[in-house]
Amino acid sequence: MIYLALYWLVGSLLLLFILISRASTMYSQADRVNTIDKENLITLQSISDRHHKSPFIPSRAIQQSSKVLMTVAYILAAILVKTSLLGLGSVSIILSIFALLIMGINRLNLSSSARAKFKRIFKVALAGHLLAYLGLLVKVLLIDGAEDIPALIVSHFVLHHVLCALVAGTITYLTLRLYTQISNENDATE
């Protein structure tokens, strides 16, 4: 069972690395296109001046890399929900830290509000799982003797799975709410 979960996790992480490398390639291609295509940039600037927006209008490749990065963030959140529901707290902590590091990369083309909301999702997961392990540590420190060990094990399993399910439910709710907000914003701009 554990080997299957670890196999699934490794496969998911490999998929994420492929998606991230694809997004960074698209972003670098978009930079090249923006520096080469000066005539279209002037045209885009005149259009944006008429609409009183900033002079930078992202090219199609940058928008596409942003969609890829959003997909990566959603996949990370889904994997985090799955590992939380399986009760793999330490794997969820490592995955949350990994996701926060990915969201912290400034070169990634993601809006600051979406980046902040994804960071909040991963921080909630990290804090929830750390609190579950803090609860375990407190219970271990409160053991009086050997007769308390079976009660500690049973209570920790129950509390750990309840907390992990609560974290997974919270992550699911926040991710779905973020998805609906972003899709509504995209529908409003189109």
Contacts in CASP RR format, 6 or more apart in sequence:
PFRMAT RR
TARGET T0000
AUTHOR 0000-0000-0000
METHOD contacts of the structure
MODEL  1
MIYLALYWLVGSLLLLFILISRASTMYSQADRVNTIDKENLITLQSISDR
HHKSPFIPSRAIQQSSKVLMTVAYILAAILVKTSLLGLGSVSIILSIFAL
LIMGINRLNLSSSARAKFKRIFKVALAGHLLAYLGLLVKVLLIDGAEDIP
ALIVSHFVLHHVLCALVAGTITYLTLRLYTQISNENDATE
5 83 0 8 1.000
5 86 0 8 1.000
5 88 0 8 1.000
5 91 0 8 1.000
8 82 0 8 1.000
9 79 0 8 1.000
9 83 0 8 1.000
9 91 0 8 1.000
9 95 0 8 1.000
12 75 0 8 1.000
12 79 0 8 1.000
15 75 0 8 1.000
16 72 0 8 1.000
16 75 0 8 1.000
16 76 0 8 1.000
19 68 0 8 1.000
19 71 0 8 1.000
19 72 0 8 1.000
19 75 0 8 1.000
20 69 0 8 1.000
20 72 0 8 1.000
20 102 0 8 1.000
22 68 0 8 1.000
23 65 0 8 1.000
23 68 0 8 1.000
23 69 0 8 1.000
23 72 0 8 1.000
23 108 0 8 1.000
23 109 0 8 1.000
24 65 0 8 1.000
24 107 0 8 1.000
24 108 0 8 1.000
26 61 0 8 1.000
26 62 0 8 1.000
26 64 0 8 1.000
26 65 0 8 1.000
26 68 0 8 1.000
27 61 0 8 1.000
27 62 0 8 1.000
27 65 0 8 1.000
27 107 0 8 1.000
27 108 0 8 1.000
27 109 0 8 1.000
29 61 0 8 1.000
30 58 0 8 1.000
30 59 0 8 1.000
30 60 0 8 1.000
30 61 0 8 1.000
30 62 0 8 1.000
30 65 0 8 1.000
30 109 0 8 1.000
33 59 0 8 1.000
33 61 0 8 1.000
34 41 0 8 1.000
34 59 0 8 1.000
44 55 0 8 1.000
44 57 0 8 1.000
45 55 0 8 1.000
47 57 0 8 1.000
48 54 0 8 1.000
48 55 0 8 1.000
48 56 0 8 1.000
48 57 0 8 1.000
49 55 0 8 1.000
58 66 0 8 1.000
58 109 0 8 1.000
62 109 0 8 1.000
65 109 0 8 1.000
66 109 0 8 1.000
66 110 0 8 1.000
66 111 0 8 1.000
69 108 0 8 1.000
69 109 0 8 1.000
69 110 0 8 1.000
70 110 0 8 1.000
70 114 0 8 1.000
70 182 0 8 1.000
72 102 0 8 1.000
73 99 0 8 1.000
73 102 0 8 1.000
73 103 0 8 1.000
73 110 0 8 1.000
73 114 0 8 1.000
73 118 0 8 1.000
74 175 0 8 1.000
74 179 0 8 1.000
76 95 0 8 1.000
76 98 0 8 1.000
76 99 0 8 1.000
76 102 0 8 1.000
76 122 0 8 1.000
77 99 0 8 1.000
77 118 0 8 1.000
77 121 0 8 1.000
77 122 0 8 1.000
77 171 0 8 1.000
77 175 0 8 1.000
78 175 0 8 1.000
79 95 0 8 1.000
80 92 0 8 1.000
80 95 0 8 1.000
80 96 0 8 1.000
80 99 0 8 1.000
80 122 0 8 1.000
80 125 0 8 1.000
80 168 0 8 1.000
80 171 0 8 1.000
81 168 0 8 1.000
81 169 0 8 1.000
81 171 0 8 1.000
81 172 0 8 1.000
81 175 0 8 1.000
83 89 0 8 1.000
83 91 0 8 1.000
83 92 0 8 1.000
83 95 0 8 1.000
84 92 0 8 1.000
84 125 0 8 1.000
84 129 0 8 1.000
84 164 0 8 1.000
84 165 0 8 1.000
84 167 0 8 1.000
84 168 0 8 1.000
84 169 0 8 1.000
84 171 0 8 1.000
85 164 0 8 1.000
85 165 0 8 1.000
85 168 0 8 1.000
87 160 0 8 1.000
87 161 0 8 1.000
87 164 0 8 1.000
89 129 0 8 1.000
89 132 0 8 1.000
89 133 0 8 1.000
89 160 0 8 1.000
89 164 0 8 1.000
90 129 0 8 1.000
92 125 0 8 1.000
92 129 0 8 1.000
92 164 0 8 1.000
92 167 0 8 1.000
93 126 0 8 1.000
93 129 0 8 1.000
93 130 0 8 1.000
93 133 0 8 1.000
95 125 0 8 1.000
96 122 0 8 1.000
96 123 0 8 1.000
96 125 0 8 1.000
96 126 0 8 1.000
96 129 0 8 1.000
97 126 0 8 1.000
99 118 0 8 1.000
99 122 0 8 1.000
100 119 0 8 1.000
100 122 0 8 1.000
100 123 0 8 1.000
100 126 0 8 1.000
102 108 0 8 1.000
103 110 0 8 1.000
103 115 0 8 1.000
103 118 0 8 1.000
103 119 0 8 1.000
103 122 0 8 1.000
104 115 0 8 1.000
104 119 0 8 1.000
108 115 0 8 1.000
110 118 0 8 1.000
114 178 0 8 1.000
114 182 0 8 1.000
117 174 0 8 1.000
117 178 0 8 1.000
117 181 0 8 1.000
118 178 0 8 1.000
120 174 0 8 1.000
121 171 0 8 1.000
121 174 0 8 1.000
121 175 0 8 1.000
121 178 0 8 1.000
124 167 0 8 1.000
124 170 0 8 1.000
124 171 0 8 1.000
124 174 0 8 1.000
125 167 0 8 1.000
125 171 0 8 1.000
128 163 0 8 1.000
128 167 0 8 1.000
129 163 0 8 1.000
129 164 0 8 1.000
129 167 0 8 1.000
131 163 0 8 1.000
132 159 0 8 1.000
132 160 0 8 1.000
132 163 0 8 1.000
132 164 0 8 1.000
132 167 0 8 1.000
135 159 0 8 1.000
136 156 0 8 1.000
136 160 0 8 1.000
139 152 0 8 1.000
139 155 0 8 1.000
139 156 0 8 1.000
140 152 0 8 1.000
142 148 0 8 1.000
143 149 0 8 1.000
143 152 0 8 1.000
END
